[in-house]
Amino acid sequence: MSASAQPTATPSPQPRNPLHGLTLEAIVTALAAHYGWQDLGERIPLRCFTSDPSVASSLKFLRKTPWAREKVESLYLFMLREQRRQSSARAPR
């Protein structure tokens, strides 16, 4: 196989994906800081958020459970939208 026939391994940029480059740990930490564990457990009723919550236990569960991870990522995107709305509403016109 010649060098020109090998596929390149350059990652495709994702400028429109707000989750690109974020770790699951950063997402869970941001949600816990913004909502608190109790409110987070009410918004997404998972035992890792309601019963003795911690970032480590949440990460362990979310890495094994794709449907729960999708809910957490969705809530994170919702939080970002709300923060943008609030900051644009406070901006002077």
C-alpha positions as CSV (number, residue, x, y, z in Angstrom):
1,M,0.0,0.0,0.0
2,S,1.5,3.3,-1.0
3,A,1.6,6.3,1.4
4,S,-0.9,8.2,-0.7
5,A,-3.5,5.5,-0.4
6,Q,-3.6,5.5,3.4
7,P,-6.5,7.4,5.0
8,T,-5.7,10.5,6.9
9,A,-6.5,10.6,10.6
10,T,-7.3,14.3,10.9
11,P,-10.3,14.9,13.1
12,S,-13.1,16.8,11.6
13,P,-13.7,20.2,13.3
14,Q,-17.1,20.6,15.0
15,P,-17.5,24.3,15.5
16,R,-21.3,24.1,15.9
17,N,-21.3,21.3,18.5
18,P,-21.3,22.8,22.0
19,L,-20.4,19.5,23.6
20,H,-17.2,19.1,21.4
21,G,-14.1,19.0,23.6
22,L,-16.0,18.7,26.9
23,T,-15.6,15.8,29.1
24,L,-18.5,14.1,30.9
25,E,-16.8,15.1,34.2
26,A,-16.9,18.8,33.2
27,I,-20.6,18.5,32.2
28,V,-21.6,16.8,35.5
29,T,-19.6,19.3,37.5
30,A,-21.1,22.3,35.8
31,L,-24.7,20.9,36.2
32,A,-24.1,20.1,39.9
33,A,-22.6,23.6,40.5
34,H,-25.5,25.3,38.6
35,Y,-28.5,23.3,39.9
36,G,-27.2,21.6,43.0
37,W,-27.5,17.8,43.5
38,Q,-31.0,18.0,44.9
39,D,-32.4,20.0,42.0
40,L,-30.4,17.9,39.5
41,G,-31.9,14.7,41.0
42,E,-35.4,16.2,40.6
43,R,-34.8,17.2,37.0
44,I,-33.2,13.8,36.1
45,P,-34.4,11.2,38.6
46,L,-31.3,9.0,38.8
47,R,-30.0,7.4,42.0
48,C,-26.5,8.6,41.3
49,F,-27.9,12.2,41.7
50,T,-30.4,11.5,44.6
51,S,-28.7,8.9,46.9
52,D,-25.3,10.0,48.2
53,P,-24.4,11.9,45.0
54,S,-20.9,12.5,43.9
55,V,-19.2,13.3,40.6
56,A,-17.3,9.9,40.7
57,S,-20.4,7.8,41.2
58,S,-22.3,9.8,38.5
59,L,-19.5,9.3,36.0
60,K,-19.4,5.6,36.7
61,F,-23.1,5.2,36.0
62,L,-23.3,7.6,33.1
63,R,-20.4,6.0,31.2
64,K,-22.2,2.6,31.3
65,T,-25.7,4.0,30.5
66,P,-26.1,5.8,27.2
67,W,-29.8,6.8,27.7
68,A,-28.9,8.5,31.0
69,R,-25.9,10.2,29.5
70,E,-28.1,11.6,26.7
71,K,-30.4,13.1,29.3
72,V,-27.5,14.7,31.2
73,E,-26.1,16.2,27.9
74,S,-29.5,17.4,27.0
75,L,-30.0,19.2,30.3
76,Y,-26.5,20.7,29.9
77,L,-27.4,22.1,26.5
78,F,-30.7,23.5,28.0
79,M,-28.7,25.1,30.8
80,L,-26.4,26.8,28.3
81,R,-29.4,28.1,26.3
82,E,-30.9,29.5,29.5
83,Q,-27.7,31.2,30.5
84,R,-27.4,32.8,27.0
85,R,-31.0,34.0,27.2
86,Q,-30.5,35.5,30.6
87,S,-27.2,37.2,29.6
88,S,-28.8,38.7,26.4
89,A,-31.8,39.9,28.4
90,R,-29.6,41.8,30.8
91,A,-27.5,43.3,28.0
92,P,-28.2,47.1,27.4
93,R,-30.0,47.9,24.3
